[in-house]
Amino acid sequence: MSIDINTKKLKKNAFRVTKERGKTAIRIRVPGGHMEAKHFEVLQKVAEEYGNGTVHITTRQGFEIPGIDMRNIPKINELIQSVVEGLEINQVDPNTGYPASGTRNVSACIGNNVCPFANYNTSAFAKKMEKAIFPNDRHVKIAFTGCPNDCIKTRMQDFGIIGMTEPQYDSYRCIGCQACVKNCKKRSTGALSFENFKVVRDHDKCIGCGECVGKCPTGAWTRSDEKYFKLVMMGRTGKKNPRLAQDFAKWIDEESIIKIVLNTYDFIEEYIDKDAPLGKEHIGYIIDRTGYQEYKKWALKDVSLGNKVEIKDNIYW
């Protein structure tokens, strides 16, 4: 029995064309990489009753269930709707699946709900970004990490958001043990020094990692109430010139980052190579072609930057 399949629509709505004729794989993205365990029951049902009994865990924090007969796509969409709603995945029409092509799942490390090094709730920010950018067909990868340890590998993404804190120092609690100074020297940038029996922080050297906070035995160092981030960009893997993302902005706030990302989508629409395969072209390739200064003009349009924000004048490779 032959079936007529629109493969472009198939891929757009969270299914994959596979090597096995008439078979597809459903892709479930997990915004922020965090979900309730109850959703595994649905994924297991789909895999065992409609797939080949296996689940592939993707590098972008999603699940891919192969071996599904293409004729069962409507039934699969019906089954996974509870998962899509539970994960608060931004979708257009529940009857046709949800947008999965173009912009990739917004991934995140586990964040400060669990990790003592993380400076912010990565999954919460990732889900906020998901709401802002989906649906979108452009090839953009975004990842969130709680601190400069960069467990999610943000520097391999088009955009990486690295958590920062501006450590607050209470000299009256300091006992001069220099644990923070030694830790900063060994595990970070050596931004702390001990002068006149007190610790001095070099703001230019400080990367906002918070290592001093975790090491202080008396609570003389605390994380700032204000949340700051480092925005890195233009990282990529792939066939041509893979490279790590470079710093674009430091000590920047959440809303400014979202606005810069949305502005970048406008930039992509203006300058993307119209002949790019499947309409996919990494931001870095576009900026290489148009120039960093032109990109910066688009990215910072109508963005209200705080007093502490540092924007890179130029980025070189």
C-alpha positions in Angstrom: 0.0 0.0 0.0 1.5 3.3 -1.1 1.1 6.6 0.9 1.6 10.1 -0.2 3.8 12.0 2.3 4.7 15.7 2.2 8.2 15.3 3.6 8.7 19.1 4.1 5.6 19.2 6.2 6.6 16.0 7.9 10.0 17.4 9.1 8.5 20.7 10.0 6.0 19.1 12.4 8.5 17.2 14.5 8.9 14.0 12.4 12.0 12.8 10.6 12.5 11.0 7.3 14.4 7.8 8.0 16.3 5.2 6.0 13.5 2.7 6.4 10.8 3.2 3.7 7.4 4.2 5.1 8.9 4.7 8.6 9.4 7.9 10.5 10.7 9.1 13.9 8.9 11.5 16.3 11.1 14.1 17.9 10.2 15.5 21.3 12.1 18.5 22.4 12.4 19.4 26.1 12.7 23.2 26.6 15.4 23.8 29.2 16.1 20.1 29.5 13.8 19.6 32.5 10.6 17.7 32.7 8.3 15.7 35.0 9.0 12.0 35.1 5.4 11.2 34.4 5.9 12.0 30.7 8.1 9.0 30.3 5.0 6.8 30.4 3.7 8.4 27.2 7.1 8.1 25.5 7.3 4.5 26.5 3.8 3.8 25.1 4.6 5.4 21.8 8.0 3.6 21.5 6.7 0.1 22.4 3.3 0.2 20.7 4.0 2.3 17.6 7.8 2.4 17.3 10.6 -0.2 17.4 10.8 -0.2 21.2 13.7 2.2 21.5 14.3 5.9 22.3 17.3 8.0 21.3 18.4 10.8 23.6 19.6 13.7 21.4 22.4 16.1 22.1 19.9 18.9 22.3 18.0 17.5 25.2 15.2 15.8 23.3 13.9 12.3 22.6 13.6 10.7 19.2 11.4 7.6 18.8 12.1 5.7 15.6 10.3 2.9 13.7 6.9 4.6 13.5 4.7 3.8 10.5 3.9 7.1 8.7 0.2 6.2 8.6 0.1 6.4 12.4 1.3 10.1 12.6 -2.2 11.5 13.5 -2.4 8.9 16.3 1.1 9.8 17.6 0.2 13.5 17.6 -2.8 12.7 19.7 -0.9 10.6 22.1 2.0 13.1 22.7 -0.3 16.1 23.2 -0.2 15.7 26.9 3.6 15.8 26.8 3.6 18.8 24.6 1.3 20.6 26.9 3.1 19.4 30.0 6.4 20.7 28.7 4.7 24.0 27.7 6.1 23.6 24.2 5.2 26.5 21.9 2.9 25.0 19.2 0.6 26.3 16.6 -1.9 23.5 15.8 -2.3 20.4 18.1 -3.7 18.4 15.2 -0.6 18.7 13.1 2.1 18.3 15.7 4.3 21.2 16.7 7.2 23.1 15.0 10.4 21.3 15.3 12.5 22.3 12.2 14.6 25.4 12.0 15.3 26.7 15.5 16.6 23.9 17.6 15.5 23.0 21.1 16.6 25.5 23.7 18.9 23.5 26.0 20.2 24.2 29.5 22.4 22.8 32.2 20.6 21.8 35.5 21.0 25.3 37.0 20.8 26.7 40.5 17.9 24.6 41.6 20.4 21.8 42.0 24.0 22.9 41.2 25.8 24.9 43.9 28.0 26.6 41.2 25.1 27.9 39.0 24.1 31.6 39.3 20.6 31.4 38.0 17.6 29.1 37.1 18.7 28.0 33.6 15.6 26.0 32.7 13.2 28.9 33.6 15.2 31.3 31.4 15.3 28.7 28.6 11.6 28.3 28.7 11.1 32.0 28.5 13.3 32.1 25.5 11.3 29.2 24.0 8.1 31.3 24.3 9.8 34.3 22.6 11.4 32.6 19.6 9.1 29.7 18.6 7.8 28.9 16.0 10.6 29.8 13.7 12.2 28.0 10.7 15.6 29.5 10.9 18.6 27.4 11.9 19.5 28.8 15.4 20.9 27.0 18.4 20.7 28.5 21.9 21.9 27.1 25.1 22.0 28.2 28.8 24.6 27.4 31.4 24.6 28.5 35.1 28.3 29.5 35.3 31.5 29.7 33.3 32.1 26.0 33.8 29.9 25.8 30.8 28.6 22.2 31.3 26.1 22.6 28.4 28.8 23.7 25.9 27.3 27.1 25.1 30.4 28.1 23.1 29.4 25.5 20.4 26.1 27.3 19.9 24.9 30.3 17.8 24.0 31.9 21.2 25.2 30.9 24.6 24.0 32.5 27.8 26.4 32.1 30.7 25.3 32.9 34.3 27.3 35.6 36.1 27.1 37.2 39.6 28.7 40.4 40.9 30.0 39.1 44.2 29.1 41.2 47.2 31.8 41.6 49.9 31.0 42.2 53.6 34.4 43.1 55.1 33.1 42.8 58.6 32.5 39.1 58.1 35.9 38.5 56.6 38.4 36.7 58.9 41.3 37.0 56.5 41.6 33.3 55.8 42.1 34.0 52.0 40.2 30.9 51.0 38.5 33.0 48.4 41.7 34.4 47.1 43.4 31.0 46.8 40.3 29.5 45.1 40.0 32.3 42.6 43.6 31.9 41.7 43.3 28.1 41.3 39.9 27.7 39.7 39.2 31.1 38.1 41.0 34.2 36.9 42.9 35.4 39.9 40.6 38.5 40.3 41.0 38.6 44.1 44.0 39.9 46.1 44.6 40.4 49.9 45.5 44.0 50.8 45.6 45.6 54.2 44.0 42.6 55.8 41.0 42.7 53.4 40.1 41.1 50.1 40.1 43.3 46.9 38.3 42.3 43.8 39.5 43.4 40.4 36.3 44.0 38.4 38.1 43.8 35.0 39.5 40.4 35.8 36.3 39.1 37.5 34.2 36.8 35.3 31.3 36.6 37.8 31.7 32.9 38.4 30.8 33.0 42.1 33.7 30.7 43.2 34.5 33.1 46.0 30.9 32.8 47.4 31.1 29.1 47.6 34.4 29.0 49.3 34.0 31.6 52.0 33.5 30.0 55.4 31.9 33.0 57.1 29.5 34.3 54.4 31.6 37.4 53.7 30.9 36.9 50.0 27.4 36.6 48.6 25.8 36.6 45.2 24.3 39.8 43.9 20.5 40.1 43.9 20.8 41.4 40.4 21.1 38.7 37.8 23.8 39.2 35.1 24.8 37.1 32.1 27.5 36.8 29.5 26.2 36.4 26.0 28.5 34.5 23.6 27.7 33.9 20.0 28.7 32.7 16.6 29.9 29.3 17.7 29.3 26.3 15.4 30.3 22.8 14.4 29.5 21.4 11.0 31.5 20.9 7.8 33.0 24.3 7.3 35.3 26.1 9.8 33.9 24.9 13.1 34.7 27.4 15.9 33.9 28.4 19.4 31.6 31.2 20.3 33.1 34.5 21.3 32.0 37.0 24.0 29.5 39.5 22.6 28.2 41.1 25.9 29.1 40.9 29.6 27.1 41.9 32.7 24.0 42.0 30.5 20.4 41.4 31.8 17.8 38.9 30.7 15.4 41.2 28.8 18.3 42.6 26.7 19.4 39.1 25.7 15.9 38.2 24.5 15.6 41.4 22.5 19.1 40.9 20.9 18.1 37.3 19.9 14.8 38.5 18.4 16.7 41.3 16.6 19.0 38.7 15.2 16.1 36.8 13.6 15.3 40.1 11.8 18.9 40.3 10.7 18.8 36.7 9.4 15.7 37.4 7.4 17.4 40.4 5.8 20.8 38.8 5.0 20.5 35.0 4.8 21.8 33.4 1.7 18.5 32.8 -0.3 20.1 29.7 -1.9 21.1 28.2 1.4 20.1 24.5 1.6 16.7 24.2 3.4 16.9 27.8 4.3 19.6 27.0 6.9 22.7 29.2 7.5 24.5 29.7 10.8 24.5 33.2 12.1 28.3 33.2 12.1 28.4 32.6 8.3 26.0 35.5 7.7 28.0 37.9 10.0 31.3 36.8 8.3 29.7 37.9 5.0 28.0 41.1 6.1 30.5 42.3 8.8 30.3 42.4 12.6 29.6 46.1 12.7 26.5 45.7 10.5 25.3 42.8 12.7 25.8 44.8 15.9 23.7 47.6 14.5 20.8 45.2 14.0 21.3 43.3 17.3 21.3 46.4 19.5 18.4 48.1 17.9 16.0 49.5 20.6 17.9 47.6 23.3 18.2 49.5 26.6 21.5 48.4 28.0 22.3 48.8 31.7 25.3 50.8 33.0 27.4 47.7 33.6 27.0 46.1 30.2 30.2 45.7 28.1 29.7 45.1 24.4 32.6 43.8 22.3 33.8 46.4 19.9 35.0 43.7 17.4 35.1 39.9 17.2 38.0 38.2 15.4 38.8 34.6 14.6 
